[in-house]
């Protein structure tokens, strides 16, 4: 049975230091320096262990990029979109059977027109 200080299953003991490890790696610090930094914090791990951790996590986090904050902006819909939305609201307010009948009528008219044009 694992001790009190062990990590949950399938979680690396390097996870709490992920940002620091990746920042050091992106600054091109050698793995030995990263290992020394971790050892100062009481974490002993091999160089291949650090390397595998970095390979696994480097694509998910890049400390060089600054986090982008999304600014809320108000967008005024164009008139075409307003018309389409209004039409959609009217359509959704109607009975579904009625809408289906109208669709069938339009489709049958279109098929009839195609037949007439071919003759």
C-alpha positions in Angstrom: 0.0 0.0 0.0 1.4 3.4 -0.9 2.5 5.8 1.8 0.9 9.2 2.7 3.2 11.2 0.4 2.6 9.2 -2.8 0.6 10.6 -5.7 -2.7 9.2 -6.9 -2.5 6.4 -9.5 -1.5 7.5 -13.0 -0.2 10.9 -11.8 3.4 11.8 -12.0 5.1 13.2 -9.0 6.4 15.9 -11.4 2.8 17.2 -12.1 3.0 19.9 -9.3 6.2 21.2 -10.9 5.0 21.0 -14.5 5.1 24.7 -15.3 8.5 25.2 -13.7 10.0 22.2 -15.6 8.6 23.3 -18.9 9.7 26.9 -18.4 13.2 25.7 -17.7 13.1 23.3 -20.7 11.9 26.0 -23.1 14.7 28.2 -21.8 17.0 25.4 -23.0 18.2 24.5 -19.5 19.9 21.1 -19.5 18.1 18.2 -17.9 20.7 17.9 -15.2 19.9 21.5 -14.0 16.2 20.6 -14.0 17.0 17.5 -12.0 19.0 19.6 -9.5 16.2 22.1 -9.2 13.7 19.2 -8.4 16.2 17.6 -6.0 16.3 20.9 -4.0 12.5 20.5 -3.6 12.8 17.0 -2.4 11.9 15.2 -5.7 14.3 12.5 -6.9 13.9 11.4 -10.5 16.1 10.1 -13.2 17.0 12.1 -16.3 15.0 9.8 -18.6 12.0 10.2 -16.3 12.2 14.0 -16.7 12.7 13.6 -20.5 9.6 11.5 -20.8 7.6 13.9 -18.7 8.6 16.8 -20.9 7.8 14.8 -24.1 4.4 14.0 -22.7 3.5 17.6 -21.6 5.4 20.0 -24.0 2.6 20.1 -26.5 -0.1 20.9 -24.0 1.6 23.9 -22.5 4.0 26.5 -23.9 5.1 29.1 -21.3 6.4 31.3 -24.1 2.9 32.2 -25.2 1.0 34.7 -23.2 -2.5 33.6 -22.2 -5.0 35.4 -24.3 -7.9 37.0 -22.5 -11.1 37.1 -24.4 -12.7 40.5 -24.5 -16.4 40.5 -24.7 -17.6 42.5 -27.6 -21.1 43.4 -28.7 -21.9 42.4 -32.3 -24.7 44.0 -34.1 -26.2 41.4 -36.4 -26.6 42.4 -40.0 -30.1 42.9 -41.5 -29.9 39.7 -43.5 -29.1 37.7 -40.3 -31.9 39.6 -38.5 -34.4 38.6 -41.2 -33.2 35.0 -41.1 -33.5 34.8 -37.4 -37.0 36.3 -37.5 -38.0 33.8 -40.1 -36.6 31.0 -38.0 -38.4 32.2 -34.9 -41.7 32.2 -36.9 -41.0 28.8 -38.2 -40.2 27.4 -34.8 -43.3 28.9 -33.3 -45.4 26.9 -35.9 -46.7 23.4 -35.5 -44.2 20.8 -36.8 -46.8 19.0 -38.8 -47.8 22.1 -40.6 -44.2 22.9 -41.5 -43.7 19.3 -42.8 -46.8 19.6 -45.0 -45.6 22.9 -46.4 -42.1 21.4 -47.1 -43.7 18.5 -48.9 -45.9 20.8 -51.0 -42.9 22.8 -52.1 -40.9 19.7 -52.9 -43.7 18.2 -54.9 -44.2 21.5 -56.8 -40.4 21.6 -57.6 -40.6 18.0 -58.8 -43.6 18.8 -61.0 -41.9 21.8 -62.5 -38.8 19.7 -63.4 -41.1 17.2 -65.2 -42.8 19.9 -67.1 -39.5 21.5 -68.1 -38.2 18.2 -69.4 -41.2 17.7 -71.7 
